[in-house]
């Protein structure tokens, strides 16, 4: 189900540039990103572990446990089910055994739900025996980014995806730096340290269908402590704050003020308006001092 996170209380001009950013065309090269050797080897190894099996009982399948996922609902699920009924299942789902009786779905949650809607008991599947978690996660994101739009996900899912891709960006950067350093030593050329990083960032943003700046805003948010990132994701999905507000909160210099603000927001029944946020940001954005809870509430009119 598409989840619309547009928020009319956005802070301009940053908010407008974020929420109204038009998705870019996806990069047509390759099914998975980023294309580093470690990831490529992981997927090749997954293929070696694969065995074909048809007719896996649906009641033996459980959802992927390592990442949150969101399945189609309503008309979108019905459309997929109708397509399967008319043309058949083009691609078996990908699963791995977790005990003698159960299998974990890695790719194919929507196809499985469509089969349930069609009242079918079994579904064709590729089974990956001994598949490690890191390879399962790589397959999960590869499939979801190919089959769904980034905008279909809630913010908790988006942030988890960006965390994963960001770790791959860093791996690409380290790998590219090592390769470039080796080439520069061999050829006697000076290393351009930024060229590989910029190219990788642009690929990642295109993969998500967002602008490089929006991808940068997500990366700013995920640099916060995991507990704080989770609170921000929950507030975003509850529409208590907009994405622009979340980004600016990530730039506050005082960690204590940030924690205090988030605690106050979790307790509110209504969200602060744009003028309240602007008043707060004008005072707090460049301040390293911690604001008291009562002072923050006054600024936010909470």
C-alpha distance (Angstrom), angle and dihedral (degrees) to the residues before:
residue distance angle dihedral
X1 . . .
X2 3.77 . .
X3 3.76 111.7 .
X4 3.79 115.6 -151.4
X5 3.77 110.6 -150.3
X6 3.81 98.3 176.9
X7 3.80 109.8 137.6
X8 3.79 122.7 -162.5
X9 3.83 91.8 -155.1
X10 3.79 92.1 68.4
X11 3.79 121.9 146.7
X12 3.78 111.8 -119.4
X13 2.94 141.7 -105.7
X14 3.80 94.5 12.8
X15 3.78 92.5 41.3
X16 3.77 94.0 53.4
X17 3.78 92.8 50.0
X18 3.79 91.6 51.3
X19 3.79 103.5 41.2
X20 3.79 95.1 42.0
X21 3.80 96.4 44.2
X22 3.80 108.3 130.1
X23 3.82 116.8 -131.5
X24 3.77 114.6 -105.7
X25 3.79 123.9 -131.2
X26 3.77 111.5 -86.1
X27 3.79 117.3 -108.0
X28 3.81 106.2 -102.2
X29 3.80 95.0 -151.6
X30 3.77 115.0 102.7
X31 3.79 134.1 -16.5
X32 3.78 96.0 -108.7
X33 3.79 135.2 44.4
X34 2.94 140.1 -116.4
X35 3.83 100.0 33.5
X36 3.80 98.4 -147.2
X37 3.81 124.5 143.0
X38 3.80 94.8 -112.9
X39 3.82 91.9 54.7
X40 3.80 92.8 42.1
X41 3.81 91.0 51.5
X42 3.80 90.9 47.7
X43 3.80 92.1 55.0
X44 3.80 92.4 44.3
X45 3.79 89.3 51.8
X46 3.82 89.3 49.5
X47 3.79 89.1 56.0
X48 3.79 90.1 52.3
X49 3.82 89.3 53.5
X50 3.79 93.2 50.0
X51 3.78 124.3 107.9
X52 3.79 125.6 -178.8
X53 3.77 118.4 -118.8
X54 3.77 129.9 162.8
X55 3.74 129.9 -157.6
X56 3.81 103.1 32.2
X57 3.79 109.2 177.8
X58 3.80 110.1 -108.9
X59 3.80 91.9 -143.5
X60 3.80 87.8 64.0
X61 3.81 93.2 58.4
X62 3.81 125.0 97.1
X63 3.84 128.2 -174.5
X64 3.79 122.5 -97.5
X65 3.79 107.1 -82.2
X66 3.80 102.1 -161.5
X67 3.80 99.4 63.9
X68 3.80 135.8 29.4
X69 3.77 113.5 -111.5
X70 3.79 135.8 -172.8
X71 3.80 122.1 -144.4
X72 3.78 129.0 -153.4
X73 3.78 118.7 -89.9
X74 3.78 136.5 -164.4
X75 3.80 118.3 -14.4
X76 3.78 94.0 3.6
X77 3.80 92.5 56.9
X78 3.80 91.0 43.5
X79 3.80 89.9 51.9
X80 3.80 91.3 52.6
X81 3.81 91.0 47.3
X82 3.82 91.3 50.1
X83 3.80 90.4 49.4
X84 3.83 91.2 51.6
X85 3.80 91.7 46.7
X86 3.81 92.2 51.5
X87 3.82 101.5 38.3
X88 3.79 104.5 17.3
X89 3.79 129.0 -122.8
X90 3.80 107.3 -47.7
X91 3.80 95.6 -169.1
X92 3.81 126.1 29.8
X93 3.79 115.2 -130.7
X94 3.83 120.1 -103.4
X95 3.80 117.4 -121.3
X96 3.79 140.6 162.1
X97 3.82 128.4 -152.3
X98 3.81 115.8 -108.3
X99 3.81 97.1 178.3
X100 3.79 139.1 -14.7
X101 3.78 92.8 -71.9
X102 3.82 109.3 27.6
X103 3.79 137.5 61.8
X104 3.80 127.6 -160.3
X105 3.80 117.4 -133.9
X106 3.80 111.0 -128.4
X107 3.80 98.6 170.3
X108 3.78 125.4 8.6
X109 3.81 109.4 52.1
X110 3.80 92.0 140.2
X111 3.82 92.9 46.5
X112 3.80 88.9 51.3
X113 3.81 91.9 50.7
X114 3.80 89.5 48.8
X115 3.81 90.0 53.4
X116 3.79 89.4 51.1
X117 3.80 89.5 51.6
X118 3.80 88.5 52.5
X119 3.85 88.9 52.8
X120 3.79 92.6 -118.8
X121 3.78 120.9 152.6
X122 3.81 101.3 -157.9
X123 3.81 135.9 40.2
X124 3.83 132.5 -166.5
X125 3.79 112.2 -106.7
X126 3.78 144.9 176.4
X127 3.80 108.6 -132.5
X128 3.81 118.8 -149.8
X129 3.78 111.2 -159.7
X130 3.79 116.8 -156.8
X131 3.80 93.4 3.9
X132 3.86 109.9 168.1
X133 3.79 120.7 -131.3
X134 3.81 95.5 -111.3
X135 3.80 91.7 55.4
X136 3.80 91.6 45.3
X137 3.83 90.1 53.0
X138 3.82 90.8 48.9
X139 3.80 90.1 53.2
X140 3.81 92.2 44.7
X141 3.81 93.9 55.6
X142 3.79 93.2 40.2
X143 3.80 91.1 55.5
X144 3.80 96.2 42.2
X145 3.79 94.5 48.2
X146 3.79 89.8 49.5
X147 3.80 96.0 46.3
X148 3.81 102.7 35.2
X149 3.77 140.2 39.4
X150 3.81 118.9 -112.4
X151 3.81 86.6 -125.6
X152 3.82 89.5 62.9
X153 3.80 91.3 69.1
X154 3.77 128.8 81.8
X155 3.79 118.6 -117.7
X156 3.80 94.1 -99.1
X157 3.81 88.8 58.3
X158 3.80 93.3 43.5
X159 3.78 92.5 51.6
X160 3.81 92.5 47.8
X161 3.81 89.5 50.1
X162 3.80 92.4 49.5
X163 3.81 90.0 48.9
X164 3.78 89.7 54.8
X165 3.79 95.5 44.1
X166 3.81 90.7 45.1
X167 3.79 89.8 56.4
X168 3.79 87.5 52.5
X169 3.81 91.2 48.3
X170 3.79 89.0 55.5
X171 3.79 91.1 47.2
X172 3.81 89.4 50.5
X173 3.78 90.6 49.4
X174 3.80 92.5 50.9
X175 3.78 92.1 45.6
X176 3.79 92.9 45.5
X177 3.78 91.5 48.3
X178 3.80 91.6 52.0
X179 3.80 91.5 47.7
X180 3.80 92.9 46.5
X181 3.79 92.4 47.0
X182 3.78 90.2 51.7
X183 3.80 90.7 48.6
X184 3.80 92.8 46.8
X185 3.79 91.5 51.7
X186 3.79 90.6 49.0
X187 3.81 95.7 45.0
X188 3.80 98.8 32.3
X189 3.81 91.4 -123.0
X190 3.80 128.7 142.1
X191 3.81 114.7 -108.3
X192 3.80 118.5 -117.7
X193 3.81 97.2 -148.2
X194 3.82 96.8 -169.6
X195 3.79 101.9 47.8
X196 3.81 98.3 82.1
X197 3.82 94.2 41.2
X198 3.79 94.6 53.2
X199 3.79 92.5 47.4
X200 3.80 91.7 50.2
X201 3.82 93.3 48.6
X202 3.79 90.9 51.9
X203 3.81 90.9 50.0
X204 3.78 91.3 50.7
X205 3.80 93.5 50.5
X206 3.80 91.3 48.5
X207 3.79 89.6 49.1
X208 3.80 89.4 58.1
X209 3.79 92.6 41.4
X210 3.82 93.8 -120.8
X211 3.78 134.6 112.9
X212 3.83 119.2 -91.0
X213 3.82 89.2 -113.2
X214 3.82 92.5 54.7
X215 3.80 89.7 48.4
X216 3.82 85.9 51.7
X217 3.82 90.7 53.7
X218 3.80 90.1 54.5
X219 3.78 90.2 49.1
X220 3.79 89.4 52.5
X221 3.81 90.9 53.9
X222 3.81 95.1 48.7
X223 3.81 91.2 55.3
X224 3.81 88.1 73.6
X225 3.80 122.7 90.9
X226 3.80 112.5 -70.7
X227 3.81 92.4 -117.2
X228 3.80 91.5 53.1
X229 3.81 92.0 46.0
X230 3.80 89.1 54.2
X231 3.81 91.9 51.2
X232 3.82 90.7 49.5
X233 3.82 90.9 49.3
X234 3.81 90.7 50.9
X235 3.81 91.7 49.3
X236 3.80 90.7 48.9
X237 3.80 92.9 50.4
X238 3.80 90.5 46.7
X239 3.83 87.3 50.8
X240 3.79 91.0 -124.9
X241 3.81 89.3 129.9
X242 3.78 134.3 18.5
X243 3.80 125.4 -123.1
X244 3.80 91.1 -106.1
X245 3.81 90.6 55.3
X246 3.82 90.3 47.9
X247 3.79 90.6 53.3
X248 3.81 94.1 49.2
X249 3.81 90.4 47.1
X250 3.80 87.8 55.7
X251 3.82 88.6 58.9
X252 3.82 96.5 54.9
X253 3.79 110.9 122.9
X254 3.81 95.8 -146.5
X255 3.84 113.3 71.6
X256 3.80 90.3 -167.1
X257 3.80 92.3 55.1
X258 3.80 90.1 49.5
X259 3.81 92.2 51.6
X260 3.80 90.8 46.6
X261 3.82 92.2 50.9
X262 3.79 92.7 48.9
X263 3.79 91.4 49.0
X264 3.81 90.6 52.0
X265 3.82 92.4 47.0
X266 3.81 91.7 52.4
X267 3.81 89.4 57.1
X268 3.81 97.2 47.9
X269 3.78 123.5 102.5
X270 3.82 91.8 -160.2
X271 3.77 131.2 31.5
X272 3.82 127.2 -115.2
X273 3.79 115.8 -101.8
X274 3.79 126.2 -118.2
X275 3.81 95.2 -94.4
X276 3.81 91.5 51.5
X277 3.79 91.2 51.3
X278 3.78 92.1 47.0
X279 3.80 91.1 51.9
X280 3.79 90.9 50.4
X281 3.81 95.0 46.4
X282 3.81 92.4 47.9
X283 3.80 89.2 59.9
X284 3.79 102.5 33.0
X285 3.80 108.1 35.2
X286 3.80 96.8 82.4
X287 3.79 99.1 26.0
X288 3.80 121.7 105.2
X289 3.80 92.0 -169.1
X290 3.79 120.2 99.1
X291 3.78 117.9 -115.3
X292 3.79 120.4 -141.0
X293 3.79 118.9 -114.8
X294 3.80 94.0 -113.4
X295 3.79 90.6 51.2
X296 3.80 92.0 50.9
X297 3.80 91.4 48.2
X298 3.79 90.0 51.7
X299 3.81 92.6 50.9
X300 3.81 91.0 48.1
X301 3.79 91.9 41.0
X302 3.81 86.8 -128.1
